[in-house]
Structures are given as C-alpha cells and as structure tokens.
Amino acid sequence: MHEQDAGMRVVHLLRAITLELDRIGEKFAARHALHPTDVRALICLLDAARTGAPATPGTLGAHLGLNSAGTTAVIDRLERLGHVRRERDIRDRRRVLLKVDESAVALGWGFFGPLIHEVVAVLGRFDPADQATIEAFLGDVHEAVTRRRAGQD
C-alpha cells in the first residue's frame, strides 16, 4: 500500500501543477487578448521549431484536435495579432509553413521566463543522476497521458 500512497501523492502533485500552469496560461492569454487555444497553438509551433519539425496548418490542427476551419481561424487570429506568419516552403511551394514571430517569443519569455528560470533552478538542486530520473519519469508520464488522450478520441 505504501507504493500506492506515494503514487497517489505524485498524481495529486501533478494535478496541482497542471491546474496552476493552466491558471498562469489563462492569465497570459487574457493579458494578451488570446484564446486559450491560441496559447496552445503557439506552444505547439514553438515546440516544432525547437525540434526542427516543420509546422503546417495540418500538423497544427491535428495537434490541437481542430478541423480545417477551426485551425484556419486560430492561424488567422494569431497572424492578425502579429504572432504567427505563413511562409511558403522553399522545397515544396505548395506547402505552407507556420512560423512564430520573434515578438511573440519575446512576449512569452517576458511572461513565462521567470517561472522557467525558477523551475530550472529547482532542477539544479538535484544531482545529475536524479535529474535524469526526473526527466525520464516526466517523459514516461507525458507518453502515458498522450496515449490516454489518443485512446479517448
């Protein structure tokens, strides 16, 4: 039963962290006239850029669970606000790529940067082996949550 107790404590902590991060995201969205889906879209596009994956309207829509019309509406809103731009793929002119504007990156860092630095500092209090364990744990949790969400579609 002890493992169950520890497991449940971790589940409750992850839930509490998720709720707090959602509240912070809502505050960012409200402050910058964004819909919560717009914030999720920006995160998706930033993650794609970080990993070097091409971001297209189709991949964005699939990630957000939106149909074509909903995806276009999100992209149009973000483009009007100057956060995202559409660019033709230089290798395939038929394909449109989505790029996050540097001003949107600066806006995000201005708001989320202090929290990011604080989280990195917390992780820095652990030795490298523990950091690797934490990263592996969070990666496995992310995969489990992603599988569960995919199974519910």
MODELLER restraints for C-alpha pairs under 7 A, 6 or more apart:
rsr = mdl.restraints
at = mdl.atoms
rsr.add(forms.Gaussian(group=physical.xy_distance, feature=features.Distance(at['CA:26:A'], at['CA:36:A']), mean=6.46, stdev=0.5))
rsr.add(forms.Gaussian(group=physical.xy_distance, feature=features.Distance(at['CA:29:A'], at['CA:35:A']), mean=6.01, stdev=0.5))
rsr.add(forms.Gaussian(group=physical.xy_distance, feature=features.Distance(at['CA:29:A'], at['CA:36:A']), mean=6.07, stdev=0.5))
rsr.add(forms.Gaussian(group=physical.xy_distance, feature=features.Distance(at['CA:29:A'], at['CA:39:A']), mean=6.58, stdev=0.5))
rsr.add(forms.Gaussian(group=physical.xy_distance, feature=features.Distance(at['CA:38:A'], at['CA:74:A']), mean=6.13, stdev=0.5))
rsr.add(forms.Gaussian(group=physical.xy_distance, feature=features.Distance(at['CA:38:A'], at['CA:78:A']), mean=6.95, stdev=0.5))
rsr.add(forms.Gaussian(group=physical.xy_distance, feature=features.Distance(at['CA:41:A'], at['CA:60:A']), mean=6.91, stdev=0.5))
rsr.add(forms.Gaussian(group=physical.xy_distance, feature=features.Distance(at['CA:45:A'], at['CA:55:A']), mean=6.30, stdev=0.5))
rsr.add(forms.Gaussian(group=physical.xy_distance, feature=features.Distance(at['CA:45:A'], at['CA:100:A']), mean=6.71, stdev=0.5))
rsr.add(forms.Gaussian(group=physical.xy_distance, feature=features.Distance(at['CA:46:A'], at['CA:100:A']), mean=6.88, stdev=0.5))
rsr.add(forms.Gaussian(group=physical.xy_distance, feature=features.Distance(at['CA:48:A'], at['CA:54:A']), mean=6.47, stdev=0.5))
rsr.add(forms.Gaussian(group=physical.xy_distance, feature=features.Distance(at['CA:48:A'], at['CA:55:A']), mean=6.12, stdev=0.5))
rsr.add(forms.Gaussian(group=physical.xy_distance, feature=features.Distance(at['CA:54:A'], at['CA:97:A']), mean=6.70, stdev=0.5))
rsr.add(forms.Gaussian(group=physical.xy_distance, feature=features.Distance(at['CA:55:A'], at['CA:97:A']), mean=5.52, stdev=0.5))
rsr.add(forms.Gaussian(group=physical.xy_distance, feature=features.Distance(at['CA:55:A'], at['CA:98:A']), mean=5.43, stdev=0.5))
rsr.add(forms.Gaussian(group=physical.xy_distance, feature=features.Distance(at['CA:56:A'], at['CA:96:A']), mean=6.00, stdev=0.5))
rsr.add(forms.Gaussian(group=physical.xy_distance, feature=features.Distance(at['CA:56:A'], at['CA:97:A']), mean=4.76, stdev=0.5))
rsr.add(forms.Gaussian(group=physical.xy_distance, feature=features.Distance(at['CA:56:A'], at['CA:98:A']), mean=5.67, stdev=0.5))
rsr.add(forms.Gaussian(group=physical.xy_distance, feature=features.Distance(at['CA:57:A'], at['CA:71:A']), mean=6.71, stdev=0.5))
rsr.add(forms.Gaussian(group=physical.xy_distance, feature=features.Distance(at['CA:61:A'], at['CA:67:A']), mean=6.30, stdev=0.5))
rsr.add(forms.Gaussian(group=physical.xy_distance, feature=features.Distance(at['CA:61:A'], at['CA:68:A']), mean=6.79, stdev=0.5))
rsr.add(forms.Gaussian(group=physical.xy_distance, feature=features.Distance(at['CA:61:A'], at['CA:71:A']), mean=5.23, stdev=0.5))
rsr.add(forms.Gaussian(group=physical.xy_distance, feature=features.Distance(at['CA:78:A'], at['CA:84:A']), mean=5.45, stdev=0.5))
rsr.add(forms.Gaussian(group=physical.xy_distance, feature=features.Distance(at['CA:79:A'], at['CA:85:A']), mean=5.62, stdev=0.5))
rsr.add(forms.Gaussian(group=physical.xy_distance, feature=features.Distance(at['CA:82:A'], at['CA:101:A']), mean=7.00, stdev=0.5))
rsr.add(forms.Gaussian(group=physical.xy_distance, feature=features.Distance(at['CA:83:A'], at['CA:100:A']), mean=5.83, stdev=0.5))
rsr.add(forms.Gaussian(group=physical.xy_distance, feature=features.Distance(at['CA:83:A'], at['CA:101:A']), mean=5.15, stdev=0.5))
rsr.add(forms.Gaussian(group=physical.xy_distance, feature=features.Distance(at['CA:83:A'], at['CA:103:A']), mean=6.84, stdev=0.5))
rsr.add(forms.Gaussian(group=physical.xy_distance, feature=features.Distance(at['CA:83:A'], at['CA:104:A']), mean=4.98, stdev=0.5))
rsr.add(forms.Gaussian(group=physical.xy_distance, feature=features.Distance(at['CA:84:A'], at['CA:98:A']), mean=6.67, stdev=0.5))
rsr.add(forms.Gaussian(group=physical.xy_distance, feature=features.Distance(at['CA:84:A'], at['CA:99:A']), mean=5.54, stdev=0.5))
rsr.add(forms.Gaussian(group=physical.xy_distance, feature=features.Distance(at['CA:84:A'], at['CA:100:A']), mean=4.49, stdev=0.5))
rsr.add(forms.Gaussian(group=physical.xy_distance, feature=features.Distance(at['CA:84:A'], at['CA:101:A']), mean=5.38, stdev=0.5))
rsr.add(forms.Gaussian(group=physical.xy_distance, feature=features.Distance(at['CA:85:A'], at['CA:98:A']), mean=5.85, stdev=0.5))
rsr.add(forms.Gaussian(group=physical.xy_distance, feature=features.Distance(at['CA:85:A'], at['CA:99:A']), mean=5.38, stdev=0.5))
rsr.add(forms.Gaussian(group=physical.xy_distance, feature=features.Distance(at['CA:85:A'], at['CA:100:A']), mean=6.54, stdev=0.5))
rsr.add(forms.Gaussian(group=physical.xy_distance, feature=features.Distance(at['CA:85:A'], at['CA:101:A']), mean=6.85, stdev=0.5))
rsr.add(forms.Gaussian(group=physical.xy_distance, feature=features.Distance(at['CA:86:A'], at['CA:96:A']), mean=6.24, stdev=0.5))
rsr.add(forms.Gaussian(group=physical.xy_distance, feature=features.Distance(at['CA:86:A'], at['CA:97:A']), mean=5.75, stdev=0.5))
rsr.add(forms.Gaussian(group=physical.xy_distance, feature=features.Distance(at['CA:86:A'], at['CA:98:A']), mean=4.86, stdev=0.5))
rsr.add(forms.Gaussian(group=physical.xy_distance, feature=features.Distance(at['CA:86:A'], at['CA:99:A']), mean=6.46, stdev=0.5))
rsr.add(forms.Gaussian(group=physical.xy_distance, feature=features.Distance(at['CA:87:A'], at['CA:96:A']), mean=5.59, stdev=0.5))
rsr.add(forms.Gaussian(group=physical.xy_distance, feature=features.Distance(at['CA:87:A'], at['CA:97:A']), mean=5.17, stdev=0.5))
rsr.add(forms.Gaussian(group=physical.xy_distance, feature=features.Distance(at['CA:87:A'], at['CA:98:A']), mean=6.32, stdev=0.5))
rsr.add(forms.Gaussian(group=physical.xy_distance, feature=features.Distance(at['CA:88:A'], at['CA:95:A']), mean=5.99, stdev=0.5))
rsr.add(forms.Gaussian(group=physical.xy_distance, feature=features.Distance(at['CA:88:A'], at['CA:96:A']), mean=4.69, stdev=0.5))
rsr.add(forms.Gaussian(group=physical.xy_distance, feature=features.Distance(at['CA:88:A'], at['CA:97:A']), mean=5.99, stdev=0.5))
rsr.add(forms.Gaussian(group=physical.xy_distance, feature=features.Distance(at['CA:89:A'], at['CA:95:A']), mean=5.53, stdev=0.5))
rsr.add(forms.Gaussian(group=physical.xy_distance, feature=features.Distance(at['CA:89:A'], at['CA:96:A']), mean=5.81, stdev=0.5))
rsr.add(forms.Gaussian(group=physical.xy_distance, feature=features.Distance(at['CA:89:A'], at['CA:97:A']), mean=5.98, stdev=0.5))
rsr.add(forms.Gaussian(group=physical.xy_distance, feature=features.Distance(at['CA:123:A'], at['CA:131:A']), mean=6.62, stdev=0.5))
